């Protein structure tokens, strides 16, 4: 049985806690590896190593830090297939999807290659006579990342690229369900020339997370996962004096107005709902269809579903893989099974015809006439289930989106530029698509939701990422000039 351990101080370190977790092969339902779960003492060791590496890494000049990032960019690019196959093996996503994940993660390393420019401060010459004022951005120290199962390569890249480039040292606690990509990335960072101890991976569960949240030497925690855990991380981490950004779950609505191109909207809804088996925080899970076109749109989505090829990633034609665990598959199937009793209409039942064998497969489901108050509408299902809610107007659709607990992503499909612009203005959601169903921002913007999709002030990566992983310092400076030196006990003023 393959054993996955920790990566501390530039090498693999076997766990000593005696605790471990199962890493499944979701396509077969069999265990493929075990992953060591760290004790609090093992987490402490990783933090001590990261702390020891900080002084020299933060003093490393910007050219050298950028050089490491450029090198890493080349290594990830050269190894994209290897990383993608690790993702497919442990997460289950098909290879094309896994390659997309690596490409979107890589953007963040490319962004961090510009670190000399990104860390520029401001400078005011002659703020007062002979006095200059300038601001600088400095790293925080040891920072931690805690990541979810659904993007085992991209989400760590969202965090560590900027964190390290800013001069911090990093401890990553990946999802225990698919930890191998993080270990592979750690090795690539070493090959890229990153000094030992700057990037560490500690595998584990709540024990490791709780120690991160209370460890006095961890300055900041970046988290991505479900809303209840995000809230817990934010509350506990900030109570312990840490800077925390905690991204949570989602229920992304796609508003389809009567004038939309319905074929384009149906293609987009199918791609965004069922891609990666719906296990994306930016997946579309609700279509809000204006009454006038709702029947047509539901029919168009229904027609497309049988063409989706569901099966293991090992077959290159497949478009949708299994879910992450048998338990999660059963939970998602439970929502589908309960929809009719709640008063919704089960148009396509994905529990039927899933691939044979022990894999955690479920085919796409389509549920019409879903409404607030039904579990299938209210809950984040995180599986290949698309619900349709019928609305009579733009205003009703907007109201549903703005009342929703979550505010991660949303999209409007219309040909009316005025309606789209009004939507951008009105909607209380962090990431908005106009005829784009999964509006994940490029790496030079920042990623983050509103409401219960984000706890904290700073969004992830991009300019917010640089702000999150640095703190600013303002220097007011005067060089001795005998001709201007006087004694003045008054409060300093600009003269
Ligand atoms: P999760 O919240 O179960 O786990 C996330 C991390 O928290 C993992 O590393 C896990 O080990 C740890 N964790 C889990 N339970 C814990 C506990 N009780 N105490 C301390 N730590 C704990 O999330 P998941 O199932 O891995 O990922 C899916 C969720 O992540 C979905 O809700 C999805 O919407 C969300 N997500 C959000 C974004 C975003 O950017 N907003 C991106 C990806 C995923």
Boltz pocket constraint, residues with backbone or C-beta under 6 A from the ligand:
constraints:
  - pocket:
      binder: B
      contacts: [[A, 146], [A, 147], [A, 148], [A, 149], [A, 150], [A, 151], [A, 173], [A, 174], [A, 175], [A, 176], [A, 204], [A, 205], [A, 206], [A, 209], [A, 210], [A, 224], [A, 225], [A, 226], [A, 227], [A, 229], [A, 230], [A, 247], [A, 248], [A, 249], [A, 250], [A, 280], [A, 281], [A, 380], [A, 382], [A, 408], [A, 449], [A, 453]]
      max_distance: 6.0
